[in-house]
Amino acid sequence: MTDEEAMILALDHARAAADRGETPVGAVILDPATGEVVATGGNGPIGAHDPTAHAEIVALRAAAEKLGNYRLTDLTLVVTLEPCAMCAGAISHARIGRVVYGADDPKGGAVAHGPRFFDQPTCHWRPAVTAGIMAEESADLLRGFFRARRKPKGDAA
């Protein structure tokens, strides 16, 4: 499965999250050796009443459960938005081999922005990172979601 194919699947999970009223972020964990989708996740803090239920965390939990191991070494995590500090920490602890993300997050991101988690000397596991895969599609989904939330009720325009 290519990065783009995996991102299309992640975007599907992001759209499903938006349909539930969650911020539209989706994640997919792949085994690059086989191309198998190991786990998926969509943002879910509101519905789960769990502030840690970001798409990446949901997918990491599902992958660890499926594989019977919290170490997810050599797997690839594909996510529609640059991971935040919490998710970057979980990715490092899980020993994900590679992270692929779509849209940059200058306010809340922690990979290329903010604390740049994987660049810190205290980070014990640094995955390879590929940024910008289908970035415009990911950003458009987020912009549309928040634009719709800001639109006054009854405004037909």
C-alpha positions in Angstrom: 0.0 0.0 0.0 1.4 3.4 -1.0 1.5 6.4 1.4 -1.2 8.0 -0.7 -3.5 4.9 -0.6 -3.0 4.8 3.2 -3.8 8.5 3.5 -7.0 8.0 1.5 -8.0 5.4 4.1 -7.0 7.8 6.9 -9.1 10.6 5.3 -12.1 8.2 5.3 -11.7 7.8 9.0 -11.3 11.5 9.5 -14.6 12.1 7.6 -16.3 9.5 9.8 -15.0 11.3 12.9 -16.4 14.6 11.5 -19.8 12.8 11.0 -19.7 12.0 14.7 -19.0 15.7 15.5 -15.3 15.1 16.3 -12.4 17.0 14.8 -11.7 15.2 11.5 -8.4 13.4 12.0 -7.9 9.8 10.9 -5.0 7.4 11.3 -3.9 4.1 9.8 -1.2 1.7 11.0 0.4 -0.4 8.3 2.9 -3.2 8.2 5.2 -2.0 5.4 6.6 -5.5 4.9 3.2 -7.0 3.9 1.2 -3.9 3.1 -1.4 -5.1 5.7 -3.6 -2.5 7.5 -3.0 -3.5 11.1 -5.3 -0.9 12.7 -7.2 2.3 12.1 -8.5 5.1 14.2 -10.6 8.3 14.0 -10.6 11.1 16.4 -13.0 10.4 19.3 -12.4 12.4 22.5 -16.0 13.7 22.6 -17.8 10.5 22.1 -15.4 8.4 24.3 -15.3 11.1 27.0 -11.6 10.6 26.8 -9.2 13.5 26.1 -6.5 11.0 25.0 -8.7 9.5 22.2 -6.9 11.2 19.4 -6.9 9.2 16.1 -3.3 8.2 16.6 -3.9 6.9 20.1 -7.0 5.0 19.0 -5.0 3.3 16.2 -2.0 2.6 18.5 -4.3 0.9 21.1 -6.0 -1.2 18.4 -2.7 -2.3 16.8 -1.2 -3.2 20.2 -4.3 -5.2 21.1 -4.3 -7.0 17.7 -0.6 -7.8 17.9 -0.5 -8.6 21.6 2.4 -6.2 22.0 2.7 -2.5 22.8 6.0 -2.4 20.8 5.0 -1.6 17.2 8.5 -1.6 15.9 8.8 -1.3 12.1 5.2 -0.4 11.6 4.1 2.8 9.8 1.5 5.3 11.2 -0.2 7.4 8.6 -2.3 10.3 10.0 -4.1 13.2 8.4 -2.7 15.9 10.7 0.8 16.5 12.3 0.8 14.7 15.7 0.5 16.7 18.9 3.0 16.2 21.8 0.9 13.6 23.5 0.6 11.5 20.3 4.3 12.0 19.4 5.1 10.7 22.9 2.9 7.6 22.4 4.4 7.0 18.9 7.9 7.1 20.5 6.9 4.7 23.3 5.3 2.3 20.8 8.5 2.5 18.7 6.7 3.1 15.5 9.2 2.9 12.7 7.8 5.6 10.4 5.2 8.4 10.7 3.5 9.8 7.6 1.3 12.9 8.0 -0.8 15.1 5.8 -1.4 18.7 7.0 1.0 20.7 9.2 -0.4 21.9 12.5 1.5 25.1 13.4 -0.6 25.6 16.6 -0.8 22.1 18.1 1.7 20.0 16.1 4.8 18.6 17.8 6.8 17.0 15.0 7.7 19.9 12.7 6.3 22.6 15.0 6.2 23.5 18.7 8.4 21.1 20.8 9.6 19.1 17.8 9.3 16.0 20.0 11.4 13.6 17.9 14.3 16.1 17.8 14.7 16.3 21.5 17.7 14.7 23.2 15.3 13.0 25.7 13.3 11.3 23.0 14.3 7.6 23.2 12.9 6.5 19.9 12.8 8.6 16.7 10.7 7.3 13.8 11.4 8.3 10.3 9.0 11.1 9.3 7.4 11.9 5.9 5.3 15.1 5.9 2.9 16.6 3.4 1.3 13.5 1.9 -2.1 14.7 0.6 -1.7 17.8 2.8 -4.2 20.0 0.9 -6.9 17.3 1.1 -6.3 17.0 4.9 -6.2 20.7 5.5 -9.4 21.3 3.4 -11.3 18.7 5.4 -10.3 20.5 8.7 -11.0 23.9 7.3 -14.4 22.9 6.0 -15.3 21.3 9.4 -14.4 24.3 11.4 -16.0 26.7 8.9 -19.3 24.8 9.2 -19.1 25.0 13.0 -18.6 28.7 12.9 -21.5 29.4 10.5 -24.4 30.9 12.3 -27.5 28.6 12.5 -30.0 29.4 9.8 -27.4 31.0 7.6 -28.1 29.6 4.2 -25.1 31.2 2.5 
